[in-house]
Amino acid sequence: MNAVEFTTELSGTAVLAIPVEIAAQLPKSGRSRIIVLTAADSDDADWRAGAYQQFLRDDPQEDAIYDSCR
């Protein structure tokens, strides 16, 4: 399997523009597998804030034994 990577602008239509120089690299016929990657949403801001708070919290007393291993 060969991979060809490029970026394109999504326009809100059901058409995905393939740059001319990329289209020239593609075979004229046959099957292909298309994967579209888009930027991640920032809707996970609450999750990230909670994870950060959890990371900064004090360790429980039963984990204090690991402090002597430094």
PDB file of N, CA, C, O and CB in Angstrom:
ATOM      1  N   MET A   1       0.849  -1.167   0.000  1.00  0.00           N
ATOM      2  CA  MET A   1       0.000   0.000   0.000  1.00  0.00           C
ATOM      3  C   MET A   1       0.896   1.232   0.000  1.00  0.00           C
ATOM      4  O   MET A   1       1.860   1.299   0.763  1.00  0.00           O
ATOM      5  CB  MET A   1      -0.966  -0.003   1.218  1.00  0.00           C
ATOM      6  N   ASN A   2       0.589   2.193  -0.838  1.00  0.00           N
ATOM      7  CA  ASN A   2       1.315   3.454  -0.919  1.00  0.00           C
ATOM      8  C   ASN A   2       0.482   4.556  -0.294  1.00  0.00           C
ATOM      9  O   ASN A   2      -0.746   4.537  -0.377  1.00  0.00           O
ATOM     10  CB  ASN A   2       1.667   3.800  -2.383  1.00  0.00           C
ATOM     11  N   ALA A   3       1.144   5.512   0.328  1.00  0.00           N
ATOM     12  CA  ALA A   3       0.447   6.632   0.954  1.00  0.00           C
ATOM     13  C   ALA A   3       0.844   7.924   0.261  1.00  0.00           C
ATOM     14  O   ALA A   3       2.007   8.127  -0.087  1.00  0.00           O
ATOM     15  CB  ALA A   3       0.758   6.706   2.468  1.00  0.00           C
ATOM     16  N   VAL A   4      -0.132   8.787   0.069  1.00  0.00           N
ATOM     17  CA  VAL A   4       0.076  10.123  -0.473  1.00  0.00           C
ATOM     18  C   VAL A   4      -0.560  11.084   0.506  1.00  0.00           C
ATOM     19  O   VAL A   4      -1.735  10.938   0.841  1.00  0.00           O
ATOM     20  CB  VAL A   4      -0.528  10.280  -1.922  1.00  0.00           C
ATOM     21  N   GLU A   5       0.198  12.065   0.971  1.00  0.00           N
ATOM     22  CA  GLU A   5      -0.320  12.994   1.972  1.00  0.00           C
ATOM     23  C   GLU A   5      -0.379  14.405   1.404  1.00  0.00           C
ATOM     24  O   GLU A   5       0.539  14.847   0.713  1.00  0.00           O
ATOM     25  CB  GLU A   5       0.549  12.965   3.243  1.00  0.00           C
ATOM     26  N   PHE A   6      -1.468  15.105   1.701  1.00  0.00           N
ATOM     27  CA  PHE A   6      -1.611  16.495   1.295  1.00  0.00           C
ATOM     28  C   PHE A   6      -2.620  17.170   2.204  1.00  0.00           C
ATOM     29  O   PHE A   6      -3.381  16.499   2.901  1.00  0.00           O
ATOM     30  CB  PHE A   6      -2.042  16.606  -0.188  1.00  0.00           C
ATOM     31  N   THR A   7      -2.628  18.471   2.199  1.00  0.00           N
ATOM     32  CA  THR A   7      -3.639  19.223   2.939  1.00  0.00           C
ATOM     33  C   THR A   7      -4.520  19.949   1.943  1.00  0.00           C
ATOM     34  O   THR A   7      -4.081  20.328   0.858  1.00  0.00           O
ATOM     35  CB  THR A   7      -2.988  20.224   3.939  1.00  0.00           C
ATOM     36  N   THR A   8      -5.768  20.134   2.332  1.00  0.00           N
ATOM     37  CA  THR A   8      -6.721  20.836   1.480  1.00  0.00           C
ATOM     38  C   THR A   8      -7.705  21.573   2.365  1.00  0.00           C
ATOM     39  O   THR A   8      -7.833  21.262   3.549  1.00  0.00           O
ATOM     40  CB  THR A   8      -7.459  19.856   0.524  1.00  0.00           C
ATOM     41  N   GLU A   9      -8.382  22.523   1.813  1.00  0.00           N
ATOM     42  CA  GLU A   9      -9.363  23.311   2.556  1.00  0.00           C
ATOM     43  C   GLU A   9     -10.749  22.707   2.343  1.00  0.00           C
ATOM     44  O   GLU A   9     -11.168  22.491   1.206  1.00  0.00           O
ATOM     45  CB  GLU A   9      -9.333  24.806   2.111  1.00  0.00           C
ATOM     46  N   LEU A  10     -11.456  22.438   3.433  1.00  0.00           N
ATOM     47  CA  LEU A  10     -12.820  21.920   3.340  1.00  0.00           C
ATOM     48  C   LEU A  10     -13.760  23.103   3.112  1.00  0.00           C
ATOM     49  O   LEU A  10     -13.649  24.134   3.775  1.00  0.00           O
ATOM     50  CB  LEU A  10     -13.219  21.117   4.634  1.00  0.00           C
ATOM     51  N   SER A  11     -14.678  22.942   2.175  1.00  0.00           N
ATOM     52  CA  SER A  11     -15.548  24.057   1.794  1.00  0.00           C
ATOM     53  C   SER A  11     -16.991  23.886   2.234  1.00  0.00           C
ATOM     54  O   SER A  11     -17.826  24.742   1.943  1.00  0.00           O
ATOM     55  CB  SER A  11     -15.509  24.240   0.315  1.00  0.00           C
ATOM     56  N   GLY A  12     -17.303  22.799   2.929  1.00  0.00           N
ATOM     57  CA  GLY A  12     -18.677  22.584   3.373  1.00  0.00           C
ATOM     58  C   GLY A  12     -19.525  21.838   2.361  1.00  0.00           C
ATOM     59  O   GLY A  12     -20.694  21.555   2.623  1.00  0.00           O
ATOM     60  N   THR A  13     -18.960  21.519   1.220  1.00  0.00           N
ATOM     61  CA  THR A  13     -19.691  20.743   0.217  1.00  0.00           C
ATOM     62  C   THR A  13     -19.266  19.286   0.318  1.00  0.00           C
ATOM     63  O   THR A  13     -18.387  18.945   1.110  1.00  0.00           O
ATOM     64  CB  THR A  13     -19.438  21.296  -1.221  1.00  0.00           C
ATOM     65  N   ALA A  14     -19.870  18.447  -0.462  1.00  0.00           N
ATOM     66  CA  ALA A  14     -19.559  17.017  -0.451  1.00  0.00           C
ATOM     67  C   ALA A  14     -18.397  16.698  -1.388  1.00  0.00           C
ATOM     68  O   ALA A  14     -18.247  15.552  -1.811  1.00  0.00           O
ATOM     69  CB  ALA A  14     -20.793  16.200  -0.848  1.00  0.00           C
ATOM     70  N   VAL A  15     -17.574  17.690  -1.719  1.00  0.00           N
ATOM     71  CA  VAL A  15     -16.455  17.510  -2.639  1.00  0.00           C
ATOM     72  C   VAL A  15     -15.160  17.790  -1.903  1.00  0.00           C
ATOM     73  O   VAL A  15     -15.039  18.798  -1.208  1.00  0.00           O
ATOM     74  CB  VAL A  15     -16.593  18.430  -3.877  1.00  0.00           C
ATOM     75  N   LEU A  16     -14.189  16.895  -2.056  1.00  0.00           N
ATOM     76  CA  LEU A  16     -12.872  17.053  -1.456  1.00  0.00           C
ATOM     77  C   LEU A  16     -11.881  17.364  -2.567  1.00  0.00           C
ATOM     78  O   LEU A  16     -11.665  16.541  -3.456  1.00  0.00           O
ATOM     79  CB  LEU A  16     -12.448  15.776  -0.661  1.00  0.00           C
ATOM     80  N   ALA A  17     -11.282  18.544  -2.521  1.00  0.00           N
ATOM     81  CA  ALA A  17     -10.353  18.960  -3.575  1.00  0.00           C
ATOM     82  C   ALA A  17      -9.012  18.259  -3.408  1.00  0.00           C
ATOM     83  O   ALA A  17      -8.430  18.260  -2.323  1.00  0.00           O
ATOM     84  CB  ALA A  17     -10.161  20.489  -3.559  1.00  0.00           C
ATOM     85  N   ILE A  18      -8.526  17.659  -4.498  1.00  0.00           N
ATOM     86  CA  ILE A  18      -7.220  17.011  -4.519  1.00  0.00           C
ATOM     87  C   ILE A  18      -6.313  17.879  -5.391  1.00  0.00           C
ATOM     88  O   ILE A  18      -6.634  18.130  -6.553  1.00  0.00           O
ATOM     89  CB  ILE A  18      -7.308  15.521  -5.063  1.00  0.00           C
ATOM     90  N   PRO A  19      -5.190  18.339  -4.848  1.00  0.00           N
ATOM     91  CA  PRO A  19      -4.285  19.175  -5.649  1.00  0.00           C
ATOM     92  C   PRO A  19      -3.839  18.452  -6.927  1.00  0.00           C
ATOM     93  O   PRO A  19      -3.689  17.230  -6.937  1.00  0.00           O
ATOM     94  CB  PRO A  19      -3.052  19.575  -4.814  1.00  0.00           C
ATOM     95  N   VAL A  20      -3.631  19.214  -7.995  1.00  0.00           N
ATOM     96  CA  VAL A  20      -3.284  18.654  -9.300  1.00  0.00           C
ATOM     97  C   VAL A  20      -2.017  17.801  -9.226  1.00  0.00           C
ATOM     98  O   VAL A  20      -1.959  16.727  -9.824  1.00  0.00           O
ATOM     99  CB  VAL A  20      -3.100  19.777 -10.321  1.00  0.00           C
ATOM    100  N   GLU A  21      -1.004  18.272  -8.499  1.00  0.00           N
ATOM    101  CA  GLU A  21       0.252  17.518  -8.430  1.00  0.00           C
ATOM    102  C   GLU A  21       0.086  16.197  -7.684  1.00  0.00           C
ATOM    103  O   GLU A  21       0.815  15.242  -7.950  1.00  0.00           O
ATOM    104  CB  GLU A  21       1.331  18.356  -7.755  1.00  0.00           C
ATOM    105  N   ILE A  22      -0.859  16.134  -6.760  1.00  0.00           N
ATOM    106  CA  ILE A  22      -1.159  14.883  -6.048  1.00  0.00           C
ATOM    107  C   ILE A  22      -1.955  13.957  -6.955  1.00  0.00           C
ATOM    108  O   ILE A  22      -1.682  12.757  -7.013  1.00  0.00           O
ATOM    109  CB  ILE A  22      -1.944  15.162  -4.734  1.00  0.00           C
ATOM    110  N   ALA A  23      -2.931  14.503  -7.658  1.00  0.00           N
ATOM    111  CA  ALA A  23      -3.752  13.697  -8.569  1.00  0.00           C
ATOM    112  C   ALA A  23      -2.887  13.037  -9.635  1.00  0.00           C
ATOM    113  O   ALA A  23      -3.192  11.931 -10.082  1.00  0.00           O
ATOM    114  CB  ALA A  23      -4.836  14.566  -9.231  1.00  0.00           C
ATOM    115  N   ALA A  24      -1.820  13.698 -10.042  1.00  0.00           N
ATOM    116  CA  ALA A  24      -0.931  13.119 -11.058  1.00  0.00           C
ATOM    117  C   ALA A  24      -0.184  11.906 -10.521  1.00  0.00           C
ATOM    118  O   ALA A  24       0.249  11.062 -11.305  1.00  0.00           O
ATOM    119  CB  ALA A  24       0.069  14.168 -11.550  1.00  0.00           C
ATOM    120  N   GLN A  25      -0.021  11.797  -9.209  1.00  0.00           N
ATOM    121  CA  GLN A  25       0.680  10.664  -8.609  1.00  0.00           C
ATOM    122  C   GLN A  25      -0.217   9.439  -8.412  1.00  0.00           C
ATOM    123  O   GLN A  25       0.276   8.335  -8.178  1.00  0.00           O
ATOM    124  CB  GLN A  25       1.263  11.077  -7.282  1.00  0.00           C
ATOM    125  N   LEU A  26      -1.520   9.636  -8.506  1.00  0.00           N
ATOM    126  CA  LEU A  26      -2.470   8.560  -8.235  1.00  0.00           C
ATOM    127  C   LEU A  26      -2.644   7.669  -9.456  1.00  0.00           C
ATOM    128  O   LEU A  26      -2.553   8.150 -10.586  1.00  0.00           O
ATOM    129  CB  LEU A  26      -3.822   9.133  -7.803  1.00  0.00           C
ATOM    130  N   PRO A  27      -2.895   6.374  -9.248  1.00  0.00           N
ATOM    131  CA  PRO A  27      -3.186   5.493 -10.384  1.00  0.00           C
ATOM    132  C   PRO A  27      -4.487   5.914 -11.061  1.00  0.00           C
ATOM    133  O   PRO A  27      -5.364   6.503 -10.429  1.00  0.00           O
ATOM    134  CB  PRO A  27      -3.275   4.018  -9.923  1.00  0.00           C
ATOM    135  N   LYS A  28      -4.600   5.613 -12.332  1.00  0.00           N
ATOM    136  CA  LYS A  28      -5.781   6.002 -13.101  1.00  0.00           C
ATOM    137  C   LYS A  28      -7.010   5.164 -12.766  1.00  0.00           C
ATOM    138  O   LYS A  28      -8.135   5.595 -13.020  1.00  0.00           O
ATOM    139  CB  LYS A  28      -5.488   5.896 -14.574  1.00  0.00           C
ATOM    140  N   SER A  29      -6.813   3.966 -12.198  1.00  0.00           N
ATOM    141  CA  SER A  29      -7.955   3.120 -11.847  1.00  0.00           C
ATOM    142  C   SER A  29      -7.571   2.236 -10.672  1.00  0.00           C
ATOM    143  O   SER A  29      -6.404   2.175 -10.285  1.00  0.00           O
ATOM    144  CB  SER A  29      -8.414   2.256 -13.061  1.00  0.00           C
ATOM    145  N   GLY A  30      -8.547   1.561 -10.116  1.00  0.00           N
ATOM    146  CA  GLY A  30      -8.312   0.674  -8.988  1.00  0.00           C
ATOM    147  C   GLY A  30      -8.939   1.226  -7.719  1.00  0.00           C
ATOM    148  O   GLY A  30      -9.498   2.323  -7.702  1.00  0.00           O
ATOM    149  N   ARG A  31      -8.833   0.448  -6.674  1.00  0.00           N
ATOM    150  CA  ARG A  31      -9.416   0.839  -5.387  1.00  0.00           C
ATOM    151  C   ARG A  31      -8.408   1.640  -4.584  1.00  0.00           C
ATOM    152  O   ARG A  31      -7.198   1.455  -4.721  1.00  0.00           O
ATOM    153  CB  ARG A  31      -9.875  -0.401  -4.589  1.00  0.00           C
ATOM    154  N   SER A  32      -8.915   2.526  -3.749  1.00  0.00           N
ATOM    155  CA  SER A  32      -8.057   3.273  -2.832  1.00  0.00           C
ATOM    156  C   SER A  32      -8.787   3.461  -1.512  1.00  0.00           C
ATOM    157  O   SER A  32     -10.014   3.390  -1.448  1.00  0.00           O
ATOM    158  CB  SER A  32      -7.649   4.645  -3.436  1.00  0.00           C
ATOM    159  N   ARG A  33      -8.035   3.696  -0.492  1.00  0.00           N
ATOM    160  CA  ARG A  33      -8.603   3.921   0.840  1.00  0.00           C
ATOM    161  C   ARG A  33      -8.317   5.372   1.219  1.00  0.00           C
ATOM    162  O   ARG A  33      -7.170   5.815   1.172  1.00  0.00           O
ATOM    163  CB  ARG A  33      -8.003   2.917   1.908  1.00  0.00           C
ATOM    164  N   ILE A  34      -9.343   6.097   1.588  1.00  0.00           N
ATOM    165  CA  ILE A  34      -9.225   7.512   1.901  1.00  0.00           C
ATOM    166  C   ILE A  34      -9.425   7.711   3.398  1.00  0.00           C
ATOM    167  O   ILE A  34     -10.405   7.226   3.965  1.00  0.00           O
ATOM    168  CB  ILE A  34     -10.249   8.348   1.090  1.00  0.00           C
ATOM    169  N   ILE A  35      -8.505   8.418   4.037  1.00  0.00           N
ATOM    170  CA  ILE A  35      -8.607   8.763   5.452  1.00  0.00           C
ATOM    171  C   ILE A  35      -8.532  10.278   5.554  1.00  0.00           C
ATOM    172  O   ILE A  35      -7.585  10.882   5.052  1.00  0.00           O
ATOM    173  CB  ILE A  35      -7.478   8.072   6.305  1.00  0.00           C
ATOM    174  N   VAL A  36      -9.501  10.893   6.187  1.00  0.00           N
ATOM    175  CA  VAL A  36      -9.526  12.338   6.347  1.00  0.00           C
ATOM    176  C   VAL A  36      -9.277  12.670   7.815  1.00  0.00           C
ATOM    177  O   VAL A  36     -10.019  12.220   8.688  1.00  0.00           O
ATOM    178  CB  VAL A  36     -10.880  12.935   5.860  1.00  0.00           C
ATOM    179  N   LEU A  37      -8.241  13.451   8.090  1.00  0.00           N
ATOM    180  CA  LEU A  37      -7.919  13.889   9.443  1.00  0.00           C
ATOM    181  C   LEU A  37      -8.211  15.378   9.545  1.00  0.00           C
ATOM    182  O   LEU A  37      -7.814  16.154   8.675  1.00  0.00           O
ATOM    183  CB  LEU A  37      -6.430  13.582   9.803  1.00  0.00           C
ATOM    184  N   THR A  38      -8.894  15.772  10.592  1.00  0.00           N
ATOM    185  CA  THR A  38      -9.193  17.179  10.808  1.00  0.00           C
ATOM    186  C   THR A  38      -8.663  17.604  12.166  1.00  0.00           C
ATOM    187  O   THR A  38      -8.329  16.766  13.002  1.00  0.00           O
ATOM    188  CB  THR A  38     -10.709  17.445  10.706  1.00  0.00           C
ATOM    189  N   ALA A  39      -8.588  18.897  12.378  1.00  0.00           N
ATOM    190  CA  ALA A  39      -8.100  19.422  13.651  1.00  0.00           C
ATOM    191  C   ALA A  39      -9.036  18.992  14.774  1.00  0.00           C
ATOM    192  O   ALA A  39     -10.253  18.947  14.600  1.00  0.00           O
ATOM    193  CB  ALA A  39      -7.979  20.966  13.604  1.00  0.00           C
ATOM    194  N   ALA A  40      -8.452  18.678  15.926  1.00  0.00           N
ATOM    195  CA  ALA A  40      -9.243  18.255  17.081  1.00  0.00           C
ATOM    196  C   ALA A  40     -10.052  19.434  17.622  1.00  0.00           C
ATOM    197  O   ALA A  40      -9.588  20.575  17.608  1.00  0.00           O
ATOM    198  CB  ALA A  40      -8.327  17.672  18.187  1.00  0.00           C
ATOM    199  N   ASP A  41     -11.250  19.152  18.092  1.00  0.00           N
ATOM    200  CA  ASP A  41     -12.073  20.176  18.714  1.00  0.00           C
ATOM    201  C   ASP A  41     -11.494  20.544  20.066  1.00  0.00           C
ATOM    202  O   ASP A  41     -10.823  19.735  20.707  1.00  0.00           O
ATOM    203  CB  ASP A  41     -13.528  19.700  18.859  1.00  0.00           C
ATOM    204  N   SER A  42     -11.751  21.749  20.487  1.00  0.00           N
ATOM    205  CA  SER A  42     -11.284  22.182  21.801  1.00  0.00           C
ATOM    206  C   SER A  42     -12.363  21.966  22.855  1.00  0.00           C
ATOM    207  O   SER A  42     -12.323  22.596  23.912  1.00  0.00           O
ATOM    208  CB  SER A  42     -10.867  23.659  21.765  1.00  0.00           C
ATOM    209  N   ASP A  43     -13.320  21.093  22.590  1.00  0.00           N
ATOM    210  CA  ASP A  43     -14.404  20.811  23.538  1.00  0.00           C
ATOM    211  C   ASP A  43     -13.910  20.054  24.762  1.00  0.00           C
ATOM    212  O   ASP A  43     -14.647  19.905  25.737  1.00  0.00           O
ATOM    213  CB  ASP A  43     -15.504  20.015  22.855  1.00  0.00           C
ATOM    214  N   ASP A  44     -12.684  19.579  24.723  1.00  0.00           N
ATOM    215  CA  ASP A  44     -12.167  18.810  25.848  1.00  0.00           C
ATOM    216  C   ASP A  44     -11.450  19.696  26.868  1.00  0.00           C
ATOM    217  O   ASP A  44     -10.673  19.186  27.675  1.00  0.00           O
ATOM    218  CB  ASP A  44     -11.223  17.732  25.347  1.00  0.00           C
ATOM    219  N   ALA A  45     -11.691  21.002  26.852  1.00  0.00           N
ATOM    220  CA  ALA A  45     -11.033  21.928  27.775  1.00  0.00           C
ATOM    221  C   ALA A  45     -11.357  21.578  29.229  1.00  0.00           C
ATOM    222  O   ALA A  45     -10.472  21.631  30.083  1.00  0.00           O
ATOM    223  CB  ALA A  45     -11.457  23.375  27.472  1.00  0.00           C
ATOM    224  N   ASP A  46     -12.599  21.226  29.522  1.00  0.00           N
ATOM    225  CA  ASP A  46     -12.975  20.839  30.887  1.00  0.00           C
ATOM    226  C   ASP A  46     -12.239  19.575  31.315  1.00  0.00           C
ATOM    227  O   ASP A  46     -11.776  19.473  32.451  1.00  0.00           O
ATOM    228  CB  ASP A  46     -14.495  20.624  30.988  1.00  0.00           C
ATOM    229  N   TRP A  47     -12.134  18.621  30.409  1.00  0.00           N
ATOM    230  CA  TRP A  47     -11.426  17.382  30.724  1.00  0.00           C
ATOM    231  C   TRP A  47      -9.957  17.669  31.010  1.00  0.00           C
ATOM    232  O   TRP A  47      -9.396  17.146  31.973  1.00  0.00           O
ATOM    233  CB  TRP A  47     -11.559  16.372  29.568  1.00  0.00           C
ATOM    234  N   ARG A  48      -9.331  18.502  30.173  1.00  0.00           N
ATOM    235  CA  ARG A  48      -7.922  18.840  30.370  1.00  0.00           C
ATOM    236  C   ARG A  48      -7.706  19.554  31.698  1.00  0.00           C
ATOM    237  O   ARG A  48      -6.738  19.271  32.403  1.00  0.00           O
ATOM    238  CB  ARG A  48      -7.417  19.711  29.219  1.00  0.00           C
ATOM    239  N   ALA A  49      -8.599  20.477  32.044  1.00  0.00           N
ATOM    240  CA  ALA A  49      -8.474  21.203  33.314  1.00  0.00           C
ATOM    241  C   ALA A  49      -8.596  20.236  34.488  1.00  0.00           C
ATOM    242  O   ALA A  49      -7.830  20.330  35.447  1.00  0.00           O
ATOM    243  CB  ALA A  49      -9.549  22.315  33.419  1.00  0.00           C
ATOM    244  N   GLY A  50      -9.548  19.311  34.422  1.00  0.00           N
ATOM    245  CA  GLY A  50      -9.718  18.320  35.478  1.00  0.00           C
ATOM    246  C   GLY A  50      -8.520  17.398  35.603  1.00  0.00           C
ATOM    247  O   GLY A  50      -8.097  17.065  36.710  1.00  0.00           O
ATOM    248  N   ALA A  51      -7.973  16.984  34.467  1.00  0.00           N
ATOM    249  CA  ALA A  51      -6.793  16.116  34.487  1.00  0.00           C
ATOM    250  C   ALA A  51      -5.602  16.848  35.089  1.00  0.00           C
ATOM    251  O   ALA A  51      -4.816  16.255  35.829  1.00  0.00           O
ATOM    252  CB  ALA A  51      -6.454  15.628  33.067  1.00  0.00           C
ATOM    253  N   TYR A  52      -5.466  18.118  34.780  1.00  0.00           N
ATOM    254  CA  TYR A  52      -4.364  18.908  35.331  1.00  0.00           C
ATOM    255  C   TYR A  52      -4.513  19.059  36.845  1.00  0.00           C
ATOM    256  O   TYR A  52      -3.539  18.938  37.588  1.00  0.00           O
ATOM    257  CB  TYR A  52      -4.306  20.296  34.659  1.00  0.00           C
ATOM    258  N   GLN A  53      -5.734  19.323  37.293  1.00  0.00           N
ATOM    259  CA  GLN A  53      -5.976  19.436  38.735  1.00  0.00           C
ATOM    260  C   GLN A  53      -5.676  18.113  39.436  1.00  0.00           C
ATOM    261  O   GLN A  53      -5.102  18.103  40.525  1.00  0.00           O
ATOM    262  CB  GLN A  53      -7.433  19.866  39.009  1.00  0.00           C
ATOM    263  N   GLN A  54      -6.058  17.013  38.824  1.00  0.00           N
ATOM    264  CA  GLN A  54      -5.785  15.688  39.388  1.00  0.00           C
ATOM    265  C   GLN A  54      -4.283  15.441  39.469  1.00  0.00           C
ATOM    266  O   GLN A  54      -3.794  14.859  40.437  1.00  0.00           O
ATOM    267  CB  GLN A  54      -6.461  14.589  38.546  1.00  0.00           C
ATOM    268  N   PHE A  55      -3.557  15.883  38.450  1.00  0.00           N
ATOM    269  CA  PHE A  55      -2.110  15.713  38.422  1.00  0.00           C
ATOM    270  C   PHE A  55      -1.436  16.510  39.542  1.00  0.00           C
ATOM    271  O   PHE A  55      -0.463  16.049  40.138  1.00  0.00           O
ATOM    272  CB  PHE A  55      -1.555  16.141  37.063  1.00  0.00           C
ATOM    273  N   LEU A  56      -1.954  17.694  39.821  1.00  0.00           N
ATOM    274  CA  LEU A  56      -1.337  18.564  40.822  1.00  0.00           C
ATOM    275  C   LEU A  56      -1.718  18.238  42.262  1.00  0.00           C
ATOM    276  O   LEU A  56      -1.084  18.729  43.196  1.00  0.00           O
ATOM    277  CB  LEU A  56      -1.700  19.975  40.535  1.00  0.00           C
ATOM    278  N   ARG A  57      -2.739  17.420  42.448  1.00  0.00           N
ATOM    279  CA  ARG A  57      -3.200  17.149  43.809  1.00  0.00           C
ATOM    280  C   ARG A  57      -2.142  16.396  44.605  1.00  0.00           C
ATOM    281  O   ARG A  57      -1.250  15.772  44.029  1.00  0.00           O
ATOM    282  CB  ARG A  57      -4.504  16.349  43.782  1.00  0.00           C
ATOM    283  N   ASP A  58      -2.240  16.455  45.915  1.00  0.00           N
ATOM    284  CA  ASP A  58      -1.309  15.741  46.785  1.00  0.00           C
ATOM    285  C   ASP A  58      -1.556  14.244  46.697  1.00  0.00           C
ATOM    286  O   ASP A  58      -2.689  13.794  46.534  1.00  0.00           O
ATOM    287  CB  ASP A  58      -1.443  16.221  48.241  1.00  0.00           C
ATOM    288  N   ASP A  59      -0.474  13.483  46.806  1.00  0.00           N
ATOM    289  CA  ASP A  59      -0.599  12.029  46.808  1.00  0.00           C
ATOM    290  C   ASP A  59      -1.245  11.562  48.106  1.00  0.00           C
ATOM    291  O   ASP A  59      -1.063  12.193  49.146  1.00  0.00           O
ATOM    292  CB  ASP A  59       0.778  11.362  46.620  1.00  0.00           C
ATOM    293  N   PRO A  60      -1.995  10.467  48.060  1.00  0.00           N
ATOM    294  CA  PRO A  60      -2.570   9.923  49.288  1.00  0.00           C
ATOM    295  C   PRO A  60      -1.461   9.403  50.206  1.00  0.00           C
ATOM    296  O   PRO A  60      -0.350   9.123  49.756  1.00  0.00           O
ATOM    297  CB  PRO A  60      -3.577   8.793  48.963  1.00  0.00           C
ATOM    298  N   GLN A  61      -1.772   9.282  51.474  1.00  0.00           N
ATOM    299  CA  GLN A  61      -0.788   8.859  52.482  1.00  0.00           C
ATOM    300  C   GLN A  61      -0.184   7.489  52.150  1.00  0.00           C
ATOM    301  O   GLN A  61       1.000   7.267  52.401  1.00  0.00           O
ATOM    302  CB  GLN A  61      -1.442   8.814  53.871  1.00  0.00           C
ATOM    303  N   GLU A  62      -0.980   6.568  51.591  1.00  0.00           N
ATOM    304  CA  GLU A  62      -0.448   5.231  51.295  1.00  0.00           C
ATOM    305  C   GLU A  62       0.608   5.249  50.184  1.00  0.00           C
ATOM    306  O   GLU A  62       1.361   4.285  50.038  1.00  0.00           O
ATOM    307  CB  GLU A  62      -1.584   4.300  50.900  1.00  0.00           C
ATOM    308  N   ASP A  63       0.672   6.323  49.406  1.00  0.00           N
ATOM    309  CA  ASP A  63       1.697   6.433  48.379  1.00  0.00           C
ATOM    310  C   ASP A  63       2.944   7.159  48.870  1.00  0.00           C
ATOM    311  O   ASP A  63       3.901   7.305  48.110  1.00  0.00           O
ATOM    312  CB  ASP A  63       1.139   7.143  47.176  1.00  0.00           C
ATOM    313  N   ALA A  64       2.959   7.613  50.109  1.00  0.00           N
ATOM    314  CA  ALA A  64       4.096   8.360  50.652  1.00  0.00           C
ATOM    315  C   ALA A  64       5.371   7.522  50.681  1.00  0.00           C
ATOM    316  O   ALA A  64       6.467   8.082  50.683  1.00  0.00           O
ATOM    317  CB  ALA A  64       3.776   8.852  52.054  1.00  0.00           C
ATOM    318  N   ILE A  65       5.257   6.214  50.703  1.00  0.00           N
ATOM    319  CA  ILE A  65       6.435   5.343  50.730  1.00  0.00           C
ATOM    320  C   ILE A  65       7.315   5.561  49.508  1.00  0.00           C
ATOM    321  O   ILE A  65       8.531   5.387  49.577  1.00  0.00           O
ATOM    322  CB  ILE A  65       6.011   3.878  50.811  1.00  0.00           C
ATOM    323  N   TYR A  66       6.704   5.941  48.390  1.00  0.00           N
ATOM    324  CA  TYR A  66       7.470   6.149  47.158  1.00  0.00           C
ATOM    325  C   TYR A  66       8.314   7.419  47.206  1.00  0.00           C
ATOM    326  O   TYR A  66       9.251   7.561  46.420  1.00  0.00           O
ATOM    327  CB  TYR A  66       6.531   6.207  45.969  1.00  0.00           C
ATOM    328  N   ASP A  67       8.001   8.339  48.109  1.00  0.00           N
ATOM    329  CA  ASP A  67       8.784   9.572  48.237  1.00  0.00           C
ATOM    330  C   ASP A  67      10.210   9.277  48.690  1.00  0.00           C
ATOM    331  O   ASP A  67      11.110  10.061  48.391  1.00  0.00           O
ATOM    332  CB  ASP A  67       8.111  10.532  49.225  1.00  0.00           C
ATOM    333  N   SER A  68      10.444   8.192  49.388  1.00  0.00           N
ATOM    334  CA  SER A  68      11.790   7.865  49.854  1.00  0.00           C
ATOM    335  C   SER A  68      12.636   7.201  48.776  1.00  0.00           C
ATOM    336  O   SER A  68      13.819   6.942  48.998  1.00  0.00           O
ATOM    337  CB  SER A  68      11.712   6.965  51.061  1.00  0.00           C
ATOM    338  N   CYS A  69      12.059   6.921  47.625  1.00  0.00           N
ATOM    339  CA  CYS A  69      12.798   6.248  46.541  1.00  0.00           C
ATOM    340  C   CYS A  69      13.455   7.224  45.578  1.00  0.00           C
ATOM    341  O   CYS A  69      13.958   6.804  44.535  1.00  0.00           O
ATOM    342  CB  CYS A  69      11.868   5.338  45.768  1.00  0.00           C
ATOM    343  N   ARG A  70      13.465   8.471  45.886  1.00  0.00           N
ATOM    344  CA  ARG A  70      14.036   9.464  44.950  1.00  0.00           C
ATOM    345  C   ARG A  70      15.517   9.515  45.012  1.00  0.00           C
ATOM    346  O   ARG A  70      16.139  10.294  44.291  1.00  0.00           O
ATOM    347  CB  ARG A  70      13.497  10.829  45.226  1.00  0.00           C
TER     348      ARG A  70
END
